[in-house]
Structures are given as structure tokens and as C-alpha cells.
């Protein structure tokens, strides 16, 4: 099969200007997932388009202005990782199914039957999942979609989410931005602003989001935050 027959379009809009490249579907997703690929196999064409369907090429000046380079590997990496991929039907179906399995695994790991105090058997969650209408997005996080799935499952299946209590101390340099972001990740049960401008908070969140929470806070504070897992509830 010619390479062109299995290509997909990767798109990115920068400051109102549209850029597109033609790429191999499988390798494009591999690169978007953060892994390295062979660019000679990835790129169907080294042309950067402003409209690939009409074969309209983006000007060299526009490309250089918006990407800061004319290196096609750098440009392709930016477009794929920051932009939108037009996935094939087969790719999307496979990604949705994989995400579905991950969501179910998250629920099995983080939820219990409040009546017995024990986790539901995995097959019970699998069976219940067949009866809910959840539009799974292959690009959204497992944690985010698991929360929606739990709400839907609770109609027929008693579920209690295992939670953790986390305390954190943030220096004044990152306090304002981080405290605001933290409130969107969990339930803030304690908030104290110190005289030096630093912030202390206590947050309750699903146990399965613990690592995501820690990584996000560390990213926002460049690893300077003091984070402690106090207890599970």
C-alpha cells in the first residue's frame, strides 16, 4: 500500500494561522504519546501546508515566523504533540477500547462496595459497564472519565470511592496559582495563608488521582512544594 493511502492530517493553529502535515497514523500517535519515532517513516511529505486538501503550501516565511525554525522534524513534532490528529476509524476504535479498559481498572482499584467494605469483583464492574452510556474520549484522562463513569454506575451498583487526605505547603512564589489549581483537582478542606505569603492547604481527593495530583503540584512549583499523604478514608 502506498504511504499516501494510509496518511492522516495533523493540524495546528498558531496565532490564527493554520498549519498541516501528512503523517503515518501509527507513528503520529506514538510521537504524540511522547515516544521517539523515525521521522523518515513518519512523514508522508516534508511539505508544511496551510490546507492539505487543496495542496496549498504554507509560506516559508510564515512557517519560520510561527515555529522559529525551518527544521521539519521540529515543526512536525510541535504540530503533532500540540495539535489535532485526524485519527482513522480503526485507530479511534482501538484507542477508545483501551481507554475503556483503563477506566474499568481504575474503578476496580479505587472503589469498594459500601455494604461489604470490599472491592467489587472485576467482572461485576465489567458487566455493569455494558449498561451505562459513557462517551469515552481517547484524549481525556482516565481519572476524569472514571469519575463520570462512577456517577453513572451508581444508579445500579453501590460504589464508594477510596479517598486520601493530602496536606501541602507552597512558597509565596507559587502560592496563588497553585492554590487556585488545587481547588479544581480535589476538595480543599483547609486553607491558610501565612504572613510570608506562603499557603498551607488540606485536600481530599480520590486515591487513584494521588500520583496525578502530586505530579501536577510539582510541575506548578518546580518541585518545591511540601506534600504529605496524611491518611486514606
N, C-alpha and C positions, 0 to 999 in steps of 0.2 A: 504493500500500500504506500503510495507517495506520501511524503511528510505533510504536504498541504492538505491531504484528505483527513488528517486527524488533528489539525491545528485548532486552537481556540484563541480568542482575543483577550488580551489583558489590557485593562483600561485604567487611566489615572487622569484626574483633572487637577491642574496646578494653576492657581490664580486665574481661573476662568478659561484656561486653555486645555484642550483635550489631547491626550497622547495615547496611542495604541501600538501594541506589538503583537505579532503572531508567534505563538509558542506551542510546544508539545504539552498536552494536557497533564499527563502524569508527572513530568518533570517540573512543570509550573507549580503544581500543588506541593511537590517535595520541597521546592525552593521557598514557597510561601510558608511552609511549616518550619522554616528555619534551618533546613539542611542544605548542604552543598550539592551542586549538580554540575554536569558537564555542559557548558554553555553552547558548545558546538552542536550538541544534540538537542538542547532546549530550544534554541532559536530557529524557527522556520525561515525567518528572514531577518536580516540585520537592519532593516528599514524601520524607522520610527514614523508612524502615521498619525495624522490628525483625524482621519476617517479611513479605516482599513477596507470597509466595504466598497468605498468609491475609489480606493487606491490613491487617496490624497496624502502625500508625504508631508510631514511636519518640516518646517524650515530648519536649517542647521542653526540659525541664529536663535530661534525660539527654543530649541532643544538645549542649547548651551546656556541660554539665559535662565531657564527654569530648573535645570538639573546640575548646572555648574560644571559640566563636563560633556565631552562628546564620546566618552568611552561606553560602548554599547552594553558591556556586562554590568557596569554600574547603573546605567539607565534602566536596563531590564530588571535588575534586582529591585530598584526603587519602585518601578511600576507594578511588579508582581506582589511585592510584600506590602505596599501601601495602598494599592489599587484594588480593582474588582476583576475577578476571573469569571468568564462565561464558561461555567462547567458543562461538560457533556451530561446527558441524561443518566448515563450509566455511572459516571463519577459521582453525581449528586446522590443517586440512589444508594451507592455504596457508602458514601460519607454519612448520610442520614442514618443508615442502619448501624454503622459503627458508633455514631453518637448516641443512638437509642440504647445500645448495649452498655455504653459508659454511664448513661443516666440511670439505668436499672441497677448497675453495680454500685453506683453512689448511694441509691436509696437503700439497697440491701445492707450496705456498710454503715449507714448513718441513721437508720430508723429502727424503731422497735415497736412491738405490739404493746400498747399501754396496759392492756388487760393482763398479759402474761409477764411483761417485763423483758421478754426475749425477742430477738430479731425474727421477722417473718422468714419462712423458708424462701430461698431464691425463686423457686418455681411458682410460688404463690404471687410474688411480685410480677413475674413474667406473665402469668395468666391475667392478672388484674390490668396489666398494661395494655392488653389487647382490647379493653373495653373503654378506654379513655381517648378523647380527641385532643392530641397534643401535636401542634405543628412544630416539628423539630427543625431547628436551624443549624446546619452543619458548621456555621461560623461562630455561633454563640457558645459561651462556656457551659460545661456540664453542670456546674453548680447553679448557675442562673436558671437553666431549664429544668433542673431537678426540683427546684422549689415550686415551679409551676405544676410539674407532674405530681408532686406530693399533694397539692391542693385538690387536684382532680381525682386522685386515687382515694382521698379521704371520704369521698361520697359513699364508697362501698367497702373500704378497707381501713380499719383503725391504725393510724400511724402517729408516732411521736418522734420528733427529730431530736437526736442526741446533740446537746449544745456544750459549748465551752465558754468560760468566763476569762477574758483576756484584759490585762492592765498594760498600759503603755505610757511612757514619759517621752515627750517630744520637746526638743530645744526650741527656743524662740524663733530661730531661723526658718523652721518648717512648721511651726505650731498651727498657724491659721489655716494654711492649705490642707494640712494633713487631718486636722480635727474635722474639717468640713467633709473630706472624702471618707473618713472613717464612719461617719453617721450614715453613709449610703451602703456600707458594707455589713453593718450589724446594728444592734440596738444599744445605743450609748446609755448606760445606767448610772454613770457618774462622770462629771466633767468639772475640772478645777483648773483655773488659770492662775499661775504663780506670779509673784511680784516681778520676777525677772523676765516675764513674757513667755515662759515655757508652759506646756499644757500636760495635765495628767488626766487620763481617761480610763474608764472601765467599760468594756464592750462585751455583749453576749452575741454569739454567732453560731451557726451550725458547725458541728465538729468537722464536717467534711470540707469546710471553707477555711479551716485553720491555716494551712500552708499558703493558700492564695492570699489570705489576709496578711500574713507575715511578709510575704514577698512584696505585696503592694506597698505596705508601710515602709519597708526597707528601701524600695525604689524611690519613694517620695522623700525620704530623709537621708538618702545616700548611706544607709546602713547605720545611722547614728541613733536611731530610736532604741529605747529600752523596752523590750516586750516580754511579758511573762504570762504563761498559761496558768491561771490560778486553780481552776477546777473544772470538772465536767459535770453537767447537770442533765 
